[in-house]
Amino acid sequence: MHGLINQAIERFARDTYGDAFWEKLCRRQGIGFLGFEAMLTYRPELTDGVLDGLAGALGKAREEVLEDIGTFLVSAQTSGALRRLLRFSGTDFIDFLYSLDDLPARVRLAVPELHLPQLELREHTSRSFSLAVRSDRHMRNRFGHVMLGLLRAMADDYGALVLLEHKGAGGGEELIEITLLETEFSQARAFDLGARTP
């Protein structure tokens, strides 16, 4: 598993629950170190162990933790670069949805070694969609719930009112059902393409 993925899990745990929580989790899981390196590759079993340890420590299902991580990736104060990448995809939530098919390729432009799942948006009506998340065997059933949290956070970012439901997994594909209720339900968060410097 690419180190950036493991580092995102670490950042979520540290920023949300504190350094002491993360360090205790690492010791309990027998990881042998307290931080992931962004450009290293780790065994998928190590990532699974960290996620299972997080779920156990928080008293949540692993799917809930993955969704929380997806939300964190967009909404955290330290996530400005990813948020800009995602918001650059469109002026409203529907534009953003249509850009999802190209997201893995855009990420690879920045980090060629990072292979995200294939995303395929399917339009059923003008307000009803589904998103297929296809992963290889090493990432299977890990990213659908992360995408669910990310979509929830992005809908909020755009000010859209959306119903999202993870419909399950099968044959290497997870399916997320997306129903758009209102495109301008609330005011969208301010967005600048350039990063602000203090």
C-alpha positions, 0 to 999 in steps of 0.5 A: 500500500502506498505510503501516502494512503497510510499517512492519510490514515495516520493524519486522520487519527492524530488530528482527530484523536491526538498524538497519544491516541495514535502512538498507543494504537501503533504499540497495540497493533505491534507496528514497530514505528510511530509514523508512515513515510509518504514515499514508501510502500507497505504491506496491505496487511499492515494497513488492514491492521491499522484500520481494524485497530482504529475501528476497535479503539473507536468502537466503530465499524471499519466502514464507518472509520473509512467514511470518516477518513474520506470526510477528513481528507476534504474538510480538515484544515491541513487538506487544502491541496486535495480540496483545491484539486477536487474543487478545480473539477467543477463549478458545482456538485454535478460538474464535480461528479462528472469529473470523477472518472478522470480523478485517478489519472489526475492524481497520477500526474502528481504522484505517478506511483499512487494508483487509486481505484477506477471510478465510473459515474453512471447517470440514471436521471438528471438527479440520480447517479451511481458511482462504481469504485473498482479496485485491484485485489490489494485495495478491494473493499477499502475505498468505496466507503472512503469515497462515500465520506469524500462525496459527503464532504464535497456536497457540503463544500458545494452547498448541495443537498445529497443522499448517498448510500453504499450499496455493497460490493461484488466482483471487485466493484463497490457501488455508491448511489447518489441522489441530488435533492438540491444543488444550492441548498446552502452557501458553498464554502469559499474557494480560491484556486491558489494556496494562501500564504500567511 
